[in-house]
Amino acid sequence: MKKYITTTLLCIIISYISHAQGKLSPEFSQISTPYPYANDISLNGKNFYFDSSWVKARIMASDNTIISSDAYLFNFDKIDHRLLVTADFKKIFEIDRREFKAILFYWHDSAYIFKHINFINDKDLFEVIINDNAKYSLYKVTRTKLVKGHYGGSSFSATNEKSADVYMNEPEYYIFFPNREYRTIHLLKRSAIERLFKLNPDSDIVNEYLQMSGNKQLYAEKEFKQLILYLNNQEL
């Protein structure tokens, strides 16, 4: 069947951000406010997407201009979903989520693209895993919560040792179908994936693909990504 060639907004964003030069327009001061909790958090911690170092980035602002400057470093607070920027770590700023559409983070030799999908909600930044406007797309939101340490197992515990605070990451995947409807999936169990595609025209293809993995019942993100790419390579 005929293959469709589509140009999506995100493709434009990716291309534009990737090739834009370093002119700072508009100024960060126009779209950001001081981050009031800067003194209360570790600047390198498990509550950040990049937990070992801050990274460079390019932003597509709400007016489609590109903000790009090597003088600034960025990070993303996974708990409160705040996009943070600094020039010297003496002052940390939060970029107003209403003032940008997408961001491209650079970390080592990799690039990570996040975008707003406002008709789902106006708070989260969705990580782009696969974007295909004609077929299947896959996005992810990482829900991170702090589980506070506690003393003993009960008030009658023989020990008084305090357990450490733990950051728990719970990925939430959003899959867009060719008709642009979307559904969510959390734990990538085989049964959950089968239910996800149960009434879908590609359900037989999905079941055949899963059968090739034998008795595997739980899938990693990269394996789920390969399934979506496999579906996108099928003829429409």
Disulfide bonds with the S-S distance in Angstrom:
none
